[in-house]
Amino acid sequence: MTTKSNKTIYRVVFTGVFAALVFVSNYISVPIPVAIGDVSRIHFGNIFCLFSGFMLGPIGGGLAAGIGSGLYDLTNPAYVASAPFTFAFKFLLAAVCGWIAHSKGANAENQGRNIAAAVSGSIVYMVLYLGKSFVQGILLGSEMGAVLTALATKLVTSSINAAIAVVISVPLCAVIHLALKKTRLLGLF
């Protein structure tokens, strides 16, 4: 039997474990140079951001995604200044995913809803990330052509990241949910 106190402890621990998964998965990446001296990359971090949303719901998943991604940015000199934005944007990526996947009692067990959740979370992230990149390019005084070229590159890499994340996180969620259900551990989340 799991008490309310134990369940809270499990949720905190699982949030930390998922934050660590997000952090580490960000290191599996391919950097892509961008026109205005910035860097974009194709990486596996968004897979585990979405997976966090599926497994922990909107708040726990959002915290895991934001903390893991924010910590990654703080350990990489190219991204340190973006860490607060990354925390907020990745939080929202996972939170939107978790909110949709867990709405109406679905508990991330409805495949159609999970696909919609992953796509929606990814779109929210892309809009925020590209919007920030556009404003940043303008504020830095870059030429509009360079800003738009950089945005085009970031749109391509973000779209690839989103597609990879959706294609992997949705079936991963289904497999893990099934395993946790069989072992009666699903209720710990």
C-alpha positions in Angstrom: 0.0 0.0 0.0 1.3 3.4 -1.0 0.6 6.3 1.4 0.1 9.9 0.3 3.5 10.7 1.8 5.2 7.9 -0.1 3.6 8.8 -3.3 4.9 12.4 -3.0 8.4 11.1 -2.4 8.1 8.8 -5.5 6.9 11.7 -7.6 9.9 13.9 -6.5 12.3 11.1 -7.1 10.9 10.2 -10.5 10.9 13.9 -11.5 14.6 13.9 -10.7 15.3 10.7 -12.6 13.4 12.1 -15.6 15.3 15.4 -15.4 18.5 13.3 -15.5 17.3 11.5 -18.5 16.5 14.7 -20.3 19.9 16.2 -19.3 21.9 13.2 -20.5 19.9 12.8 -23.7 20.7 16.4 -24.7 24.4 15.3 -25.1 23.4 12.9 -27.9 23.4 15.6 -30.6 24.7 16.9 -33.9 25.5 20.6 -33.9 24.3 22.7 -36.9 26.0 26.1 -37.5 23.5 29.0 -38.0 24.0 32.1 -40.2 24.2 34.7 -37.4 26.9 32.9 -35.4 24.4 30.9 -33.4 24.2 27.1 -33.1 21.3 24.8 -33.5 21.4 21.0 -33.2 19.6 17.8 -33.8 19.4 16.0 -30.4 17.4 13.4 -28.4 16.5 15.7 -25.5 13.0 16.4 -26.8 12.2 12.6 -26.8 12.6 12.5 -23.0 10.9 15.9 -22.5 7.8 14.4 -24.1 8.2 11.1 -22.4 8.4 13.0 -19.0 5.1 14.7 -19.9 3.5 11.3 -20.6 4.8 9.6 -17.5 4.6 12.4 -14.9 1.8 14.6 -16.2 2.0 18.3 -16.9 3.6 19.5 -13.7 6.1 16.8 -12.9 6.9 16.3 -16.6 7.3 20.0 -17.2 9.6 20.3 -14.2 11.7 17.3 -15.4 12.0 18.6 -18.9 12.7 22.2 -17.8 15.2 21.3 -15.1 17.1 18.7 -17.3 17.3 21.0 -20.3 18.1 24.1 -18.3 20.9 22.3 -16.6 22.3 21.1 -19.9 22.3 24.7 -21.1 24.2 25.8 -17.9 26.9 23.2 -18.6 27.4 24.3 -22.2 29.0 27.8 -22.8 27.2 28.2 -26.1 23.8 28.0 -24.3 24.3 29.5 -20.8 22.5 32.7 -21.6 19.5 30.8 -23.0 19.0 28.6 -19.9 16.0 30.5 -18.4 14.3 30.4 -21.8 15.1 26.8 -22.2 13.7 26.0 -18.8 10.4 27.7 -19.6 10.1 26.5 -23.2 10.9 22.8 -22.4 8.6 23.0 -19.3 5.8 24.0 -21.7 6.8 21.3 -24.2 6.3 18.6 -21.6 3.4 20.3 -19.8 1.3 20.7 -22.9 2.0 17.1 -23.8 1.2 15.9 -20.3 -1.9 18.0 -20.0 -3.4 16.6 -23.3 -2.2 13.0 -22.7 -3.7 13.0 -19.2 -6.9 14.9 -19.9 -10.3 13.4 -19.5 -8.9 10.5 -17.5 -6.8 9.1 -20.4 -3.6 8.9 -18.2 -1.4 8.7 -21.3 -2.9 5.4 -22.4 -4.8 6.6 -25.5 -2.5 6.4 -28.5 -4.4 8.9 -30.6 -4.5 11.4 -27.7 -0.8 10.7 -27.1 0.1 11.5 -30.7 -1.9 14.7 -30.5 -0.2 15.5 -27.2 3.3 15.0 -28.5 2.6 17.0 -31.7 1.0 19.8 -29.7 3.8 20.1 -27.2 6.4 20.1 -30.0 4.5 22.8 -31.9 4.3 25.0 -28.8 8.0 24.6 -28.2 8.9 25.3 -31.9 6.8 28.5 -31.9 8.4 29.7 -28.7 12.0 28.8 -29.7 11.7 30.3 -33.2 10.0 33.4 -31.8 12.8 33.9 -29.3 15.4 33.4 -32.0 13.7 36.0 -34.3 13.5 38.6 -31.5 17.1 37.9 -30.4 18.4 38.3 -34.0 16.6 41.6 -34.4 17.8 42.9 -31.0 21.4 42.0 -31.8 21.1 44.2 -34.9 21.5 41.4 -37.5 20.4 41.9 -41.1 16.9 40.6 -41.8 18.2 38.3 -44.4 20.7 36.7 -41.9 17.9 36.4 -39.3 15.6 34.7 -41.7 18.3 32.4 -42.9 19.1 31.5 -39.3 15.3 30.9 -38.6 15.1 28.6 -41.7 18.0 26.5 -40.4 16.5 26.4 -36.9 13.0 25.5 -38.4 14.5 22.5 -40.2 16.5 21.3 -37.1 13.5 21.9 -34.8 11.2 20.0 -37.2 13.6 17.1 -37.3 13.9 17.1 -33.5 10.1 17.2 -33.2 9.5 14.4 -35.7 12.1 12.2 -33.9 10.7 13.0 -30.5 7.1 12.2 -31.5 8.0 9.0 -33.4 10.0 7.6 -30.5 8.3 9.0 -27.4 4.7 7.8 -28.2 5.6 4.1 -28.7 8.1 4.3 -25.8 5.3 5.5 -23.6 3.0 2.7 -24.7 5.7 0.0 -24.0 6.7 1.5 -20.6 3.1 1.9 -19.6 2.4 -1.7 -20.4 5.4 -2.9 -18.5 4.5 -0.8 -15.4 0.9 -1.9 -15.5 1.9 -5.6 -15.6 4.2 -5.0 -12.6 1.6 -2.8 -10.8 4.1 0.0 -10.6 2.1 2.4 -12.8 0.3 3.8 -9.7 3.6 5.1 -8.3 3.7 8.0 -10.8 
